[in-house]
């Protein structure tokens, strides 16, 4: 399991956005709300001196909630934040030692005749591989 799959699994288990959570992008004509989980960067912050293998990793991810209604987009991003902020645990061979929600912003875009509302949240996760 990689860090994006871990986040998707955590959000799906918490029933965020009705489980409509995707890696990188949301498919065309989705049921709303839907969430895209994007990895921004993933770096080793501590390595084993003899092997060079990562002992502790830091990932920055972006969650993008899309919906046609701002109120439900906000509700979905709030649920995602509640599921991930300050969460620690083990899932799929990854041990999350720290998870923090960061900056949140909103945006909108036009898709045909629809106004699409977006809520965007950055999450930072510190983890190890078991």
N, C-alpha and C positions, 0 to 999 in steps of 0.2 A: 504494500500500500504506500502511496506517496501522500504528501501533505494536502494536495487538493482533494484527493479521494477521502482522506480523513475528515476534512471540513464538510464535504458533501454528505458523508455518512452521518456526521454529528447533526447537521441541519435536517436531514431526512428523518432521523430517529426522533428529533424534537418536533416533527411535523410542521416545519417552517414552510410557508408557501405551498402547502398541500403536497410537499415532496417534489415540486417542480423545480429542481435544482440541477444545473448543468455545468459542465466544465468548459471554461473559456467563452462560449457563446450560447445564446438562446436560439432554438430553432425558429424557423419562419412560422408565423401564425400560431403562437403558443396560447395555451390557456393561462390567463393571468390570475394572480401575480406569478412571476417566474424569476429565478435568480441565476446569474452567471457567477461562477467562482473563478477568478483569474489569479494566477501566481505572478507577482511582480518581481520578486527576487527571493533567492534561497541561498544562504551562505553559511559555511562552517565558521563558527565563532570560537570553537575550541577543538584542537586536533591532538591526537595521540602523537607524542614526540617521536616514537620509534617507527610507527607505521604510516603516519600522516593521515590516518582515517579520521573522519569527523566524529567527535565525541558529543558535541552540542551544536545544533543548527538553529538558525534564525530565518524564518520565512515571513515575507510581507505579502499579503493577499488583498485583493479587492473584491468585494461583493457588490454586484450591480443588480438591484431589484427593478424590474420593469412592470408597469401596469398602466391601464388607461385612466385610473383614478389615483390621485395623489394620496388620499386617505388610506387606501389599502396598500399602496407602496410603502408608506410610512409604517403601517402596522407590520408588514412583512420584514422590513429592515430592523424594526425594534425587536421582533421575535428572534431574528438572526443574531442580533447583538446580545440579547439575553442568553441565547444558547452558547455563545462563544466567549463572551467577555468574562475573564477570570476563571475560565474552565481549565481544569487539569484532568488528565486521565490517560489510559492506555487503550489504543485501538489499532488493530491491524499491524502490530509490530512497531508502532510509534508511541513514544511516551511524551505527552505534552506536559511540560513543566511550568509554562507560563503562557497565557493567552490574553491579549489586551485589544480592545476596540479602540480605534484611533479616530481620525478625522472623518466626518460625515458631510456629504454635500448632496445637492439635488440638481437635476437637469431635466430637460425635456427635448423631444425630437418629434418630427412628423413622419409618419409611415403611411403613405397614401393619404387617406382622409382621416386618419386617426392621430390624435395627439398622444404620444407615449411619454409617460412620467417615469423618471428614474430616481432612485435613492441609491447613493453610493457610499460604501463604508469600507475603510481600511482596517485590517486585522493583522496584528503581529503575533506570531506564535514561535515560542522557543521549545525545541523538542530534541529528543534523542531517538536513536533506533535501537530497539531491544534485540 
